[in-house]
Amino acid sequence: MGLTVFPGFWPMVAAVAALGFGGALCEVAQHSLALHIIGSDADPPTLDARFSALCLIERVSAILGAALDKSYGYPVAIASLRPTMLTGTLRALLAETANAVLKAKKAMRLPG
């Protein structure tokens, strides 16, 4: 609606810049969470491979969601991506739980 009220080149530049800034903020949060999920205990090539796998899953999900939205509509696209989102949520929960258990074991100095 804003571009119909303020048409022209500079309002478009401002809109793209604002959306780009917002996207960058989201990207930083996603990368931070991804690095937290994959952990930092491995060597750099392993970390790169893990991070690349998570990025690939995210990109494939985005493409799949766009294709489903175009073909079947938004509600079907969202419903179809629920398993992917649930898997990611469960993976994050498992990573947090495993991390907490490992910290507890180190704190109690249990073997194992």
Secondary structure, 3 states (H helix, E strand, C coil): CHHHHCCCHHHHHHHHHHHHHHHHHHHHHHHHHHHHHHCCCCCHHHHHHHHHHHHHHHHHHHHHHHHHHHHHCHHHHHHHHHHHHHHHHHHHHHHHHHHHHHHHHHHHCCCC
